[in-house]
């Protein structure tokens, strides 16, 4: 049985994934306040400091999801988060999402973080399917997901209204049967 209540520390060459805590508030706030992050994640609303801090404080207590800080090993600073959520126990599946702030972009940190958490989900938690959605104006993320083993399944037309323009999203997934154990190393 899948147990999201255990919050692991996952270590790669470039990043360490660990449970989010209050020390990550400045980094997460900076990332969420970044206009590019808002656009790439389709976030229309600003979240206040108290609500953000309370959300971070409760991540370690969530039994049905895994929210991990992405820590850049080179600097020791949190640069974002990697999340397994929307757990469906009947179908052994969940959703994946990732958020990388400006200080963590363009260096492969997101690709490695994706491989680490997806590998944990499949190899340790026993998930069969992990899916995600990526907006059409984020081809860089789609390429990173493909490098991490995700496969395009289809397109959701006009899935997001962003600044007066409709944007499609691409649905992607990775299945346990497609996941080589070596991919997470």
ZIMOUR-V707422 format. One line per field, one symbol per residue. ss: DSSP state (h for helix, s for strand, l for the rest). phi: phi as a letter, one per 30 degrees, with the letter a starting at -180 (. if undefined). psi: psi as a letter, one per 30 degrees, with the letter a starting at -180 (. if undefined). Layout:
ss = ???
phi = ???
psi = ???
This chain:
ss = lllllllllsslllsssssllhhhhhhhhhhhhlhhhhhhhlllllllhhhhhhhhhhhhhllllssssssslllllssssssssssshhhlsssssssslhhhllllhhhhhhhhhhhhhhhhllllssssssslllhhhhhhhhhlllssssssssssssllssssssssssshhhllhhhhl
phi = .dbdddcdccccdcbbcbedbeddeeddddddddeddeddciddcdcdedddddddecddcddcabcbdccdddcicdclbbbcbhdcddchbacbbbbbdedcdibiddddddddddeddddcdidcbbbabbdedbdeddddddddjdbdclbcdhdbcbhicdbdbccbabcedccdedddc
psi = kkjffkjlkkkaeflkklkkaeffeeeeeeeffkeeeeeffgjfkkkleeeeeeeeefefgjfgljjkkjkjfefgkkfalkkkahkjeeghlllklkkklefglgggeeeeeeeeeeeeeeeefgkekkllkklfghfeeeeeeeegfkkkeakjkhfkjjhfkkkllkkllkleffjkefff.
